[in-house]
Amino acid sequence: MNYVLLVSHGTVAAAMHETLNAFFLGDRKDLLHASIEEGMSPDEYVLQLKQVLAVVGKEDTLTVLADLMGGSPLTYASYVISTMGLSERTQYLCGMNLPMIMEVLDKTIMNPAFESNGFLQDIRNTIRPFVLPAISECIQEELI
């Protein structure tokens, strides 16, 4: 199986996981999360990561999406992943949003050997400013 692990400060990863389950994807066994919440010690977070990653087997791959490059959640996750012998089958992406997570899940299902290089360019192309139409344009459309 190809797993996707969301890691973050606070409850960002948990909230994204919950939102994806509730509104878009249903309960997916390949989507995991771990968060360093306020007051949690590094040892508690490492234990949480080990428990969450216990489902990843020797034939499985892992894609980690982190809220911040170089942040504690990613640093500790990469440490735990290496101690579990999963580094060779893991890739890391920093920065995450709901469309990006959905796209990664889709890519990993379609292609177990998913490589993030081309994917990153695709994601960059989806980032655009949202410009609200002028009120007069909205009223004009309603009249048509």
One Martini backbone bead per residue (centre of mass of N, CA, C, O) as a GRO file, in nm:
protein
  144
    1MET     BB    1   0.102   0.032   0.013
    2ASN     BB    2   0.017   0.385  -0.002
    3TYR     BB    3   0.119   0.627   0.212
    4VAL     BB    4  -0.012   0.918   0.394
    5LEU     BB    5   0.156   1.172   0.587
    6LEU     BB    6   0.052   1.401   0.829
    7VAL     BB    7   0.234   1.692   0.950
    8SER     BB    8   0.213   1.904   1.259
    9HIS     BB    9   0.115   2.173   1.407
   10GLY     BB   10  -0.109   2.114   1.606
   11THR     BB   11  -0.430   2.054   1.417
   12VAL     BB   12  -0.391   2.045   1.109
   13ALA     BB   13  -0.371   1.745   1.026
   14ALA     BB   14  -0.632   1.651   1.165
   15ALA     BB   15  -0.825   1.846   1.015
   16MET     BB   16  -0.762   1.750   0.729
   17HIS     BB   17  -0.836   1.459   0.768
   18GLU     BB   18  -1.129   1.505   0.860
   19THR     BB   19  -1.223   1.661   0.610
   20LEU     BB   20  -1.163   1.444   0.399
   21ASN     BB   21  -1.346   1.228   0.523
   22ALA     BB   22  -1.620   1.392   0.534
   23PHE     BB   23  -1.619   1.540   0.220
   24PHE     BB   24  -1.437   1.342   0.008
   25LEU     BB   25  -1.316   1.022   0.092
   26GLY     BB   26  -1.346   0.905   0.346
   27ASP     BB   27  -1.229   0.620   0.494
   28ARG     BB   28  -0.879   0.608   0.491
   29LYS     BB   29  -0.602   0.390   0.532
   30ASP     BB   30  -0.370   0.577   0.373
   31LEU     BB   31  -0.440   0.802   0.589
   32LEU     BB   32  -0.228   0.996   0.797
   33HIS     BB   33  -0.154   1.130   1.139
   34ALA     BB   34   0.057   1.391   1.307
   35SER     BB   35   0.080   1.594   1.613
   36ILE     BB   36   0.202   1.884   1.766
   37GLU     BB   37   0.087   1.975   2.062
   38GLU     BB   38   0.021   2.154   2.311
   39GLY     BB   39   0.245   2.022   2.560
   40MET     BB   40   0.404   1.832   2.390
   41SER     BB   41   0.639   1.609   2.380
   42PRO     BB   42   0.873   1.461   2.192
   43ASP     BB   43   0.819   1.174   2.303
   44GLU     BB   44   0.514   1.172   2.241
   45TYR     BB   45   0.541   1.213   1.937
   46VAL     BB   46   0.714   0.967   1.872
   47LEU     BB   47   0.505   0.764   1.974
   48GLN     BB   48   0.283   0.845   1.779
   49LEU     BB   49   0.437   0.783   1.520
   50LYS     BB   50   0.485   0.481   1.575
   51GLN     BB   51   0.184   0.408   1.587
   52VAL     BB   52   0.099   0.512   1.306
   53LEU     BB   53   0.345   0.349   1.144
   54ALA     BB   54   0.280   0.040   1.207
   55VAL     BB   55   0.123  -0.018   0.923
   56VAL     BB   56   0.391  -0.008   0.781
   57GLY     BB   57   0.539  -0.199   0.552
   58LYS     BB   58   0.793  -0.345   0.357
   59GLU     BB   59   0.617  -0.276   0.074
   60ASP     BB   60   0.571   0.009   0.145
   61THR     BB   61   0.482   0.346   0.102
   62LEU     BB   62   0.582   0.703   0.164
   63THR     BB   63   0.413   1.019   0.215
   64VAL     BB   64   0.516   1.337   0.333
   65LEU     BB   65   0.326   1.600   0.484
   66ALA     BB   66   0.415   1.933   0.571
   67ASP     BB   67   0.379   2.248   0.706
   68LEU     BB   68   0.706   2.271   0.760
   69MET     BB   69   1.015   2.345   0.695
   70GLY     BB   70   1.207   2.224   0.963
   71GLY     BB   71   1.014   2.129   1.155
   72SER     BB   72   0.946   1.926   1.413
   73PRO     BB   73   0.751   1.724   1.280
   74LEU     BB   74   0.949   1.653   1.046
   75THR     BB   75   1.204   1.584   1.201
   76TYR     BB   76   1.081   1.351   1.370
   77ALA     BB   77   0.968   1.186   1.138
   78SER     BB   78   1.238   1.128   0.994
   79TYR     BB   79   1.360   0.980   1.231
   80VAL     BB   80   1.152   0.751   1.263
   81ILE     BB   81   1.169   0.648   0.972
   82SER     BB   82   1.469   0.567   0.990
   83THR     BB   83   1.443   0.369   1.241
   84MET     BB   84   1.229   0.185   1.061
   85GLY     BB   85   1.341   0.159   0.755
   86LEU     BB   86   1.177   0.386   0.542
   87SER     BB   87   1.350   0.589   0.368
   88GLU     BB   88   1.361   0.449   0.078
   89ARG     BB   89   1.013   0.476   0.079
   90THR     BB   90   1.043   0.799   0.113
   91GLN     BB   91   0.869   1.111   0.081
   92TYR     BB   92   0.891   1.478   0.079
   93LEU     BB   93   0.652   1.744   0.161
   94CYS     BB   94   0.621   2.095   0.174
   95GLY     BB   95   0.333   2.169   0.231
   96MET     BB   96  -0.034   2.203   0.275
   97ASN     BB   97  -0.341   2.099   0.117
   98LEU     BB   98  -0.624   1.963   0.013
   99PRO     BB   99  -0.561   1.932  -0.293
  100MET     BB  100  -0.281   1.808  -0.254
  101ILE     BB  101  -0.363   1.556  -0.097
  102MET     BB  102  -0.556   1.443  -0.311
  103GLU     BB  103  -0.340   1.419  -0.533
  104VAL     BB  104  -0.149   1.228  -0.386
  105LEU     BB  105  -0.350   1.000  -0.345
  106ASP     BB  106  -0.404   0.957  -0.644
  107LYS     BB  107  -0.109   0.902  -0.737
  108THR     BB  108  -0.051   0.655  -0.540
  109ILE     BB  109  -0.267   0.471  -0.661
  110MET     BB  110  -0.175   0.477  -0.966
  111ASN     BB  111   0.145   0.504  -0.848
  112PRO     BB  112   0.373   0.349  -0.650
  113ALA     BB  113   0.623   0.524  -0.800
  114PHE     BB  114   0.586   0.797  -0.703
  115GLU     BB  115   0.693   1.118  -0.812
  116SER     BB  116   0.731   1.463  -0.719
  117ASN     BB  117   0.851   1.637  -0.945
  118GLY     BB  118   0.608   1.678  -1.150
  119PHE     BB  119   0.395   1.741  -0.936
  120LEU     BB  120   0.499   2.019  -0.843
  121GLN     BB  121   0.428   2.167  -1.103
  122ASP     BB  122   0.127   2.114  -1.098
  123ILE     BB  123   0.075   2.261  -0.829
  124ARG     BB  124   0.182   2.540  -0.909
  125ASN     BB  125  -0.046   2.576  -1.136
  126THR     BB  126  -0.288   2.600  -0.906
  127ILE     BB  127  -0.176   2.874  -0.820
  128ARG     BB  128  -0.416   3.135  -0.764
  129PRO     BB  129  -0.583   3.406  -0.786
  130PHE     BB  130  -0.875   3.545  -0.639
  131VAL     BB  131  -1.129   3.718  -0.823
  132LEU     BB  132  -1.372   3.924  -0.778
  133PRO     BB  133  -1.641   4.024  -0.905
  134ALA     BB  134  -1.818   4.264  -0.994
  135ILE     BB  135  -2.126   4.359  -0.913
  136SER     BB  136  -2.218   4.427  -1.204
  137GLU     BB  137  -2.158   4.142  -1.317
  138CYS     BB  138  -2.357   3.985  -1.140
  139ILE     BB  139  -2.613   4.135  -1.226
  140GLN     BB  140  -2.590   4.080  -1.529
  141GLU     BB  141  -2.609   3.768  -1.509
  142GLU     BB  142  -2.897   3.760  -1.375
  143LEU     BB  143  -3.045   3.897  -1.628
  144ILE     BB  144  -2.981   3.652  -1.841
   0.00000   0.00000   0.00000
